[in-house]
Amino acid sequence: MDFASLANYFSGSISIVFNGLAWDRNMGNPFFWEGTMSPQGLQTTAAIASAIAAMFSVIATLWGPLWAANLSEKLRARSEQEHARLSSKRAVFNILMQERAKIGSREANRALNLAVVAFSDSKTVRDKLGAFYRGIHTGMLTGHKANEALIDLLKSMAVEVRLPSELTADEISNVFGSTEL
């Protein structure tokens, strides 16, 4: 069978090769015998499937390493980005923990202002930070209530910086002063 007749066969009857083993009487199809595939039709179908598999194998061999390197680079960049975000969260949290006894200090105010950006992916921290801000600036939170709101904020930040969830409010609120040492 020459290439032209094979192309003609596939242009009109490709669905027959892949969808069923029906006898194509209109084209006088030599590939099928009374509802079953002839040996020649089976060989042709196997050759086509083998050629397609070989083509995909060549593509995977040539492009596979490039795709793997690209994926590896994307994963590395994502990991670095997550590490940088966690580092900035920890820096803000550490400053606030150091300054929690004097939350009105310059360093504490800088850390509270940076917390909005550092914890931008945490709705819980942003909500507690907003409540703390509103409470302080409206005068609704003073004294013990302000300290409780700060401890609650620090606890939610501790979860975000992957500290143990067993960290208690008492442990966060304990502050060592220079007179105690």
N, C-alpha and C positions, 0 to 999 in steps of 0.2 A: 504494500500500500504506500503510495507516494504522499508527500507532505501536504499537497493541495487537497487531496481527498480526505486526509486525516483532519485538516483544519475545517473543511466543510462539515465533516461528521460532528466535530466538537461544537461548531457554531450553532448547529440546530439540535443537537441531542445531548448536550453535556448533563442536563438534569437526569437523563436516563442512566448514565454511567454511575452517578452518585446517589440518586434517589430510589432507584428500584431496578429490578431485573426484568423489565418489560421488553417485549419483542417490538422493534421499530420497523413495522411493515412499510411505512411510507418511504423510507430511505433505503429499503432493502439492506438493512444493517447486518453485516457479517459477524458482528460481535455477539449477537444473541441468538439462541436457539430456543424457540418455543417457550419463552418465559424464563429461561435460565441463561447464564452467561457462558459463552463459548470459551474454549481454552485461549483462543487468540484475544478475545475481549478481556479475559482475566489477566493475561500477560500485559496487555496495553495499559489497563487500569493500574496494575502493580508497578509498571515502569513509570507512569505519570506520578503516582504517589511517592515512589522512590526518588524521582527527580525533585519533587517539591520538598521532601525531607532533606535531600542533599543541599538544596538551595538555602533552606533555613539553617542548616548546619554550617554552611559557609558564612552566612550573615552573622550567626552567633559567634563563630570563631574570630571573624574580623572585628566585629563591633562589641563583643562581650567584654573584653578588657577595658575598652573605653567607657562603656556603660558602668562597669564596676568601679573604675577610678572616679568617675563623675559622682556616683552614689556615695562612695567613700568620702570624697571631698565635701559633699553636702552634709553628711552625717557629722564629720569633724567640725565643720563651721557651726552647725546647730549645737553641738556639744560645747564648743567654746563660748557661744552666745549664752547658753544656759548657765555655764560656769561664771561668766562675767555678771550676769543678772543676780545669781545667788551671792556672789562676792559683794556686790553693791548693797544687797539686802542685809547681809551680815554686817557690813560696815555701819550702816544706819542703825541697826539693832544694837550693835556694840556701843556706839556713842550714846544712845538713849539709855542703855543699861548703866553706863558709867555716870551719866548725868541725871539719873532718875531722882536723886535726892534734891537736886536743884534744877528742876525742869524749866525754869525761866532763864537759865544761863544761855550765853551766846551759842555755845556748841550744841546744846539741846535744841534750840530754835533752828539752827542750821539743819540738824538731823531731822527734825519734824517736817521742815520744808522739803528736804530731799526724799522723805518717806513717800510722798505723793507719787514721785517718779519711780523710785526703787520698787515700790509695791503696787505698781499700776496694774499688774495682772491678778491682784488679789482683792476681790470685792469685799471680803470680810474685813481686811485691814483698812481699806479705804473708807468703809462705812464707820468703823470704830474711830479712825483718825478724824473723819468729818464730825462725828458726834463729840469727840474730845475738843476739837477746835471750836465748835459752836458753843459748847458748854463753858469753856474758858472765856471766850470773847463776849458772851452774853451775861456772864456772872452766875449762871445756873450751877456751875461746878466750882466749888471752893472746898478747901480743906480736905476732909476725909473722902468726900464724893469725887473730887478731882483726882485724888490718889487712886481710888478704886478704878476710875475710868482709865487712868494711865496704866495701871497693872493689867487691866483687861486688854488694852491696846498692845502692851508688850507681850502678853500671852499669845495673842493672835499672830504677832510678828514672829514669836519663837517657833510656832508651828510652820510658818512659811520658810524659815531659815533651817528647817529640818532638825530642830532640837527635839529631844524626847517629849512626847505629849504628856508625860507624867509630871512635868515641871509644874509646881503648884504656885498659886498666887502668893503664898507666904514666902516661898523661895525667891520669887521675883521681887517682892517688896522688902526683903531684908537688905539693909544698906549698912555697910561698915563706914564708920567715921573715924577721923584721925584721933579723936579723944578716947576711942574704945581700944586702940592698939597699945 
